[in-house]
Amino acid sequence: MPYRLIIFDFDGTLADSERCITASMSAALAECGLAADWTRLRSHIGLPLDRTIRGIVSQDLDDDQVEEIVRSYRRHHAVLQDRLIETLSGDSRHAQTAVGIGRGARDRFEQDHVSCRGCAHAL
């Protein structure tokens, strides 16, 4: 029986978003006058943004500072995502299989890619 629906995680499976995440975080931290331990970023990708920020910034930050960085990160990410996120090519044998995304948050880029694959109703 052919699969009717296959659900994957977005980051690292359907798309390579590491360049966008790195560029967005770099811009957000620079905007706030902060530096990061970039060697730790890769191990924090996929965690909630507040945990990622606290994990890569060496100084203690209060909740308001973290929220400001999160807002800045999201602004930069929205601008950069179409240019820096590369959709990974799939297996053409499954061209008629609907693809959905399972994750805790949705954004416009993911919704656009799901909609064009005909399975937005599954989200």
CNS distance restraints for C-alpha pairs under 8 A (distance, minus, plus):
assign (resid   3 and name CA) (resid  97 and name CA) 6.60 0.50 0.50
assign (resid   4 and name CA) (resid  97 and name CA) 5.67 0.50 0.50
assign (resid   4 and name CA) (resid  98 and name CA) 6.41 0.50 0.50
assign (resid   5 and name CA) (resid  97 and name CA) 6.07 0.50 0.50
assign (resid   5 and name CA) (resid  98 and name CA) 5.07 0.50 0.50
assign (resid   5 and name CA) (resid  99 and name CA) 6.04 0.50 0.50
assign (resid   5 and name CA) (resid 100 and name CA) 7.26 0.50 0.50
assign (resid   6 and name CA) (resid  97 and name CA) 7.28 0.50 0.50
assign (resid   6 and name CA) (resid  98 and name CA) 6.60 0.50 0.50
assign (resid   6 and name CA) (resid  99 and name CA) 5.36 0.50 0.50
assign (resid   6 and name CA) (resid 100 and name CA) 6.42 0.50 0.50
assign (resid   7 and name CA) (resid  99 and name CA) 5.83 0.50 0.50
assign (resid   7 and name CA) (resid 100 and name CA) 4.64 0.50 0.50
assign (resid   7 and name CA) (resid 101 and name CA) 5.45 0.50 0.50
assign (resid   7 and name CA) (resid 102 and name CA) 6.25 0.50 0.50
assign (resid   8 and name CA) (resid  13 and name CA) 6.73 0.50 0.50
assign (resid   8 and name CA) (resid  14 and name CA) 7.21 0.50 0.50
assign (resid   8 and name CA) (resid  99 and name CA) 7.46 0.50 0.50
assign (resid   8 and name CA) (resid 100 and name CA) 6.43 0.50 0.50
assign (resid   8 and name CA) (resid 101 and name CA) 5.25 0.50 0.50
assign (resid   8 and name CA) (resid 102 and name CA) 5.99 0.50 0.50
assign (resid   9 and name CA) (resid  13 and name CA) 6.02 0.50 0.50
assign (resid   9 and name CA) (resid  14 and name CA) 7.08 0.50 0.50
assign (resid   9 and name CA) (resid 101 and name CA) 5.46 0.50 0.50
assign (resid   9 and name CA) (resid 102 and name CA) 5.21 0.50 0.50
assign (resid   9 and name CA) (resid 103 and name CA) 6.26 0.50 0.50
assign (resid  10 and name CA) (resid  14 and name CA) 4.98 0.50 0.50
assign (resid  10 and name CA) (resid  15 and name CA) 6.05 0.50 0.50
assign (resid  10 and name CA) (resid 101 and name CA) 5.87 0.50 0.50
assign (resid  10 and name CA) (resid 102 and name CA) 7.26 0.50 0.50
assign (resid  10 and name CA) (resid 103 and name CA) 7.51 0.50 0.50
assign (resid  10 and name CA) (resid 110 and name CA) 7.58 0.50 0.50
assign (resid  11 and name CA) (resid  15 and name CA) 5.45 0.50 0.50
assign (resid  11 and name CA) (resid  16 and name CA) 6.03 0.50 0.50
assign (resid  11 and name CA) (resid  17 and name CA) 6.04 0.50 0.50
assign (resid  11 and name CA) (resid  46 and name CA) 7.83 0.50 0.50
assign (resid  12 and name CA) (resid  16 and name CA) 5.07 0.50 0.50
assign (resid  12 and name CA) (resid  17 and name CA) 6.99 0.50 0.50
assign (resid  13 and name CA) (resid  88 and name CA) 7.25 0.50 0.50
assign (resid  14 and name CA) (resid  87 and name CA) 5.99 0.50 0.50
assign (resid  14 and name CA) (resid  88 and name CA) 5.34 0.50 0.50
assign (resid  14 and name CA) (resid  89 and name CA) 7.72 0.50 0.50
assign (resid  14 and name CA) (resid  90 and name CA) 7.96 0.50 0.50
assign (resid  15 and name CA) (resid  85 and name CA) 6.59 0.50 0.50
assign (resid  15 and name CA) (resid  86 and name CA) 5.50 0.50 0.50
assign (resid  15 and name CA) (resid  87 and name CA) 4.14 0.50 0.50
assign (resid  15 and name CA) (resid  88 and name CA) 4.90 0.50 0.50
assign (resid  16 and name CA) (resid  85 and name CA) 5.81 0.50 0.50
assign (resid  16 and name CA) (resid  86 and name CA) 5.25 0.50 0.50
assign (resid  16 and name CA) (resid  87 and name CA) 6.34 0.50 0.50
assign (resid  16 and name CA) (resid  88 and name CA) 6.68 0.50 0.50
assign (resid  17 and name CA) (resid  21 and name CA) 6.15 0.50 0.50
assign (resid  17 and name CA) (resid  81 and name CA) 7.92 0.50 0.50
assign (resid  17 and name CA) (resid  84 and name CA) 7.06 0.50 0.50
assign (resid  17 and name CA) (resid  85 and name CA) 4.70 0.50 0.50
assign (resid  17 and name CA) (resid  86 and name CA) 6.64 0.50 0.50
assign (resid  18 and name CA) (resid  22 and name CA) 6.02 0.50 0.50
assign (resid  18 and name CA) (resid  45 and name CA) 7.93 0.50 0.50
assign (resid  18 and name CA) (resid  85 and name CA) 7.66 0.50 0.50
assign (resid  19 and name CA) (resid  23 and name CA) 6.03 0.50 0.50
assign (resid  19 and name CA) (resid  84 and name CA) 6.16 0.50 0.50
assign (resid  19 and name CA) (resid  85 and name CA) 7.05 0.50 0.50
assign (resid  20 and name CA) (resid  24 and name CA) 5.86 0.50 0.50
assign (resid  20 and name CA) (resid  77 and name CA) 6.58 0.50 0.50
assign (resid  20 and name CA) (resid  80 and name CA) 6.33 0.50 0.50
assign (resid  20 and name CA) (resid  81 and name CA) 6.01 0.50 0.50
assign (resid  20 and name CA) (resid  84 and name CA) 5.13 0.50 0.50
assign (resid  20 and name CA) (resid  85 and name CA) 5.99 0.50 0.50
assign (resid  21 and name CA) (resid  25 and name CA) 5.98 0.50 0.50
assign (resid  21 and name CA) (resid  45 and name CA) 7.92 0.50 0.50
assign (resid  21 and name CA) (resid  77 and name CA) 7.00 0.50 0.50
assign (resid  22 and name CA) (resid  26 and name CA) 5.98 0.50 0.50
assign (resid  22 and name CA) (resid  41 and name CA) 7.84 0.50 0.50
assign (resid  23 and name CA) (resid  27 and name CA) 6.14 0.50 0.50
assign (resid  24 and name CA) (resid  28 and name CA) 6.11 0.50 0.50
assign (resid  24 and name CA) (resid  73 and name CA) 5.39 0.50 0.50
assign (resid  24 and name CA) (resid  74 and name CA) 7.60 0.50 0.50
assign (resid  24 and name CA) (resid  76 and name CA) 5.12 0.50 0.50
assign (resid  24 and name CA) (resid  77 and name CA) 5.18 0.50 0.50
assign (resid  24 and name CA) (resid  80 and name CA) 7.36 0.50 0.50
assign (resid  25 and name CA) (resid  29 and name CA) 6.05 0.50 0.50
assign (resid  25 and name CA) (resid  73 and name CA) 5.58 0.50 0.50
assign (resid  26 and name CA) (resid  30 and name CA) 6.07 0.50 0.50
assign (resid  26 and name CA) (resid  36 and name CA) 7.90 0.50 0.50
assign (resid  27 and name CA) (resid  31 and name CA) 6.02 0.50 0.50
assign (resid  27 and name CA) (resid  73 and name CA) 7.29 0.50 0.50
assign (resid  27 and name CA) (resid  76 and name CA) 7.03 0.50 0.50
assign (resid  28 and name CA) (resid  32 and name CA) 6.43 0.50 0.50
assign (resid  28 and name CA) (resid  69 and name CA) 5.77 0.50 0.50
assign (resid  28 and name CA) (resid  70 and name CA) 7.78 0.50 0.50
assign (resid  28 and name CA) (resid  72 and name CA) 5.02 0.50 0.50
assign (resid  28 and name CA) (resid  73 and name CA) 4.94 0.50 0.50
assign (resid  28 and name CA) (resid  76 and name CA) 7.10 0.50 0.50
assign (resid  29 and name CA) (resid  33 and name CA) 6.14 0.50 0.50
assign (resid  29 and name CA) (resid  34 and name CA) 4.95 0.50 0.50
assign (resid  29 and name CA) (resid  35 and name CA) 6.24 0.50 0.50
assign (resid  29 and name CA) (resid  36 and name CA) 7.52 0.50 0.50
assign (resid  29 and name CA) (resid  69 and name CA) 6.53 0.50 0.50
assign (resid  30 and name CA) (resid  34 and name CA) 5.56 0.50 0.50
assign (resid  30 and name CA) (resid  35 and name CA) 6.82 0.50 0.50
assign (resid  31 and name CA) (resid  72 and name CA) 7.75 0.50 0.50
assign (resid  32 and name CA) (resid  69 and name CA) 6.95 0.50 0.50
assign (resid  34 and name CA) (resid  57 and name CA) 7.44 0.50 0.50
assign (resid  35 and name CA) (resid  57 and name CA) 6.41 0.50 0.50
assign (resid  35 and name CA) (resid  58 and name CA) 7.85 0.50 0.50
assign (resid  36 and name CA) (resid  56 and name CA) 5.19 0.50 0.50
assign (resid  36 and name CA) (resid  57 and name CA) 4.62 0.50 0.50
assign (resid  36 and name CA) (resid  58 and name CA) 6.69 0.50 0.50
assign (resid  37 and name CA) (resid  41 and name CA) 7.05 0.50 0.50
assign (resid  37 and name CA) (resid  56 and name CA) 5.00 0.50 0.50
assign (resid  37 and name CA) (resid  57 and name CA) 6.19 0.50 0.50
assign (resid  37 and name CA) (resid  58 and name CA) 6.98 0.50 0.50
assign (resid  38 and name CA) (resid  42 and name CA) 7.80 0.50 0.50
assign (resid  38 and name CA) (resid  56 and name CA) 6.78 0.50 0.50
assign (resid  40 and name CA) (resid  44 and name CA) 6.70 0.50 0.50
assign (resid  40 and name CA) (resid  55 and name CA) 7.40 0.50 0.50
assign (resid  40 and name CA) (resid  56 and name CA) 5.91 0.50 0.50
assign (resid  41 and name CA) (resid  45 and name CA) 6.35 0.50 0.50
assign (resid  41 and name CA) (resid  52 and name CA) 7.33 0.50 0.50
assign (resid  41 and name CA) (resid  55 and name CA) 7.89 0.50 0.50
assign (resid  41 and name CA) (resid  56 and name CA) 6.11 0.50 0.50
assign (resid  44 and name CA) (resid  51 and name CA) 7.74 0.50 0.50
assign (resid  44 and name CA) (resid  52 and name CA) 5.21 0.50 0.50
assign (resid  44 and name CA) (resid  55 and name CA) 7.15 0.50 0.50
assign (resid  44 and name CA) (resid  56 and name CA) 7.95 0.50 0.50
assign (resid  45 and name CA) (resid  52 and name CA) 6.97 0.50 0.50
assign (resid  47 and name CA) (resid  51 and name CA) 6.40 0.50 0.50
assign (resid  47 and name CA) (resid  52 and name CA) 6.06 0.50 0.50
assign (resid  48 and name CA) (resid  52 and name CA) 6.30 0.50 0.50
assign (resid  49 and name CA) (resid  53 and name CA) 6.04 0.50 0.50
assign (resid  49 and name CA) (resid  70 and name CA) 6.46 0.50 0.50
assign (resid  50 and name CA) (resid  54 and name CA) 6.21 0.50 0.50
assign (resid  50 and name CA) (resid  66 and name CA) 6.18 0.50 0.50
assign (resid  50 and name CA) (resid  67 and name CA) 7.43 0.50 0.50
assign (resid  50 and name CA) (resid  70 and name CA) 6.97 0.50 0.50
assign (resid  51 and name CA) (resid  55 and name CA) 5.91 0.50 0.50
assign (resid  52 and name CA) (resid  56 and name CA) 6.26 0.50 0.50
assign (resid  53 and name CA) (resid  57 and name CA) 5.95 0.50 0.50
assign (resid  53 and name CA) (resid  66 and name CA) 7.00 0.50 0.50
assign (resid  53 and name CA) (resid  69 and name CA) 7.88 0.50 0.50
assign (resid  54 and name CA) (resid  58 and name CA) 7.68 0.50 0.50
assign (resid  54 and name CA) (resid  60 and name CA) 7.56 0.50 0.50
assign (resid  54 and name CA) (resid  61 and name CA) 7.21 0.50 0.50
assign (resid  54 and name CA) (resid  66 and name CA) 7.70 0.50 0.50
assign (resid  61 and name CA) (resid  65 and name CA) 5.94 0.50 0.50
assign (resid  61 and name CA) (resid  66 and name CA) 6.39 0.50 0.50
assign (resid  62 and name CA) (resid  66 and name CA) 6.41 0.50 0.50
assign (resid  63 and name CA) (resid  67 and name CA) 6.12 0.50 0.50
assign (resid  64 and name CA) (resid  68 and name CA) 6.20 0.50 0.50
assign (resid  65 and name CA) (resid  69 and name CA) 6.35 0.50 0.50
assign (resid  66 and name CA) (resid  70 and name CA) 6.17 0.50 0.50
assign (resid  67 and name CA) (resid  71 and name CA) 6.21 0.50 0.50
assign (resid  68 and name CA) (resid  72 and name CA) 6.22 0.50 0.50
assign (resid  69 and name CA) (resid  73 and name CA) 5.93 0.50 0.50
assign (resid  70 and name CA) (resid  74 and name CA) 6.18 0.50 0.50
assign (resid  71 and name CA) (resid  75 and name CA) 6.31 0.50 0.50
assign (resid  72 and name CA) (resid  76 and name CA) 6.29 0.50 0.50
assign (resid  73 and name CA) (resid  77 and name CA) 5.95 0.50 0.50
assign (resid  74 and name CA) (resid  78 and name CA) 6.06 0.50 0.50
assign (resid  75 and name CA) (resid  79 and name CA) 6.57 0.50 0.50
assign (resid  76 and name CA) (resid  80 and name CA) 6.14 0.50 0.50
assign (resid  77 and name CA) (resid  81 and name CA) 5.56 0.50 0.50
assign (resid  78 and name CA) (resid  82 and name CA) 7.98 0.50 0.50
assign (resid  80 and name CA) (resid  84 and name CA) 5.88 0.50 0.50
assign (resid  80 and name CA) (resid  85 and name CA) 7.99 0.50 0.50
assign (resid  81 and name CA) (resid  85 and name CA) 5.34 0.50 0.50
assign (resid  81 and name CA) (resid 109 and name CA) 7.16 0.50 0.50
assign (resid  82 and name CA) (resid 109 and name CA) 7.31 0.50 0.50
assign (resid  91 and name CA) (resid  95 and name CA) 7.42 0.50 0.50
assign (resid  98 and name CA) (resid 117 and name CA) 6.62 0.50 0.50
assign (resid  98 and name CA) (resid 118 and name CA) 6.47 0.50 0.50
assign (resid  98 and name CA) (resid 119 and name CA) 5.62 0.50 0.50
assign (resid  99 and name CA) (resid 114 and name CA) 7.03 0.50 0.50
assign (resid  99 and name CA) (resid 117 and name CA) 6.77 0.50 0.50
assign (resid  99 and name CA) (resid 118 and name CA) 7.92 0.50 0.50
assign (resid  99 and name CA) (resid 119 and name CA) 6.29 0.50 0.50
assign (resid 100 and name CA) (resid 114 and name CA) 6.46 0.50 0.50
assign (resid 100 and name CA) (resid 119 and name CA) 6.28 0.50 0.50
assign (resid 100 and name CA) (resid 120 and name CA) 7.40 0.50 0.50
assign (resid 100 and name CA) (resid 122 and name CA) 6.57 0.50 0.50
assign (resid 100 and name CA) (resid 123 and name CA) 6.98 0.50 0.50
assign (resid 101 and name CA) (resid 110 and name CA) 7.90 0.50 0.50
assign (resid 101 and name CA) (resid 114 and name CA) 7.55 0.50 0.50
assign (resid 101 and name CA) (resid 123 and name CA) 7.42 0.50 0.50
assign (resid 106 and name CA) (resid 110 and name CA) 6.56 0.50 0.50
assign (resid 106 and name CA) (resid 111 and name CA) 7.04 0.50 0.50
assign (resid 107 and name CA) (resid 111 and name CA) 6.27 0.50 0.50
assign (resid 108 and name CA) (resid 112 and name CA) 6.01 0.50 0.50
assign (resid 109 and name CA) (resid 113 and name CA) 6.33 0.50 0.50
assign (resid 110 and name CA) (resid 114 and name CA) 6.09 0.50 0.50
assign (resid 111 and name CA) (resid 115 and name CA) 5.91 0.50 0.50
assign (resid 111 and name CA) (resid 120 and name CA) 7.06 0.50 0.50
assign (resid 112 and name CA) (resid 116 and name CA) 6.23 0.50 0.50
assign (resid 113 and name CA) (resid 117 and name CA) 6.47 0.50 0.50
assign (resid 114 and name CA) (resid 118 and name CA) 6.52 0.50 0.50
assign (resid 114 and name CA) (resid 119 and name CA) 5.92 0.50 0.50
assign (resid 114 and name CA) (resid 120 and name CA) 5.46 0.50 0.50
assign (resid 115 and name CA) (resid 119 and name CA) 6.01 0.50 0.50
assign (resid 115 and name CA) (resid 120 and name CA) 4.88 0.50 0.50
assign (resid 119 and name CA) (resid 123 and name CA) 7.65 0.50 0.50
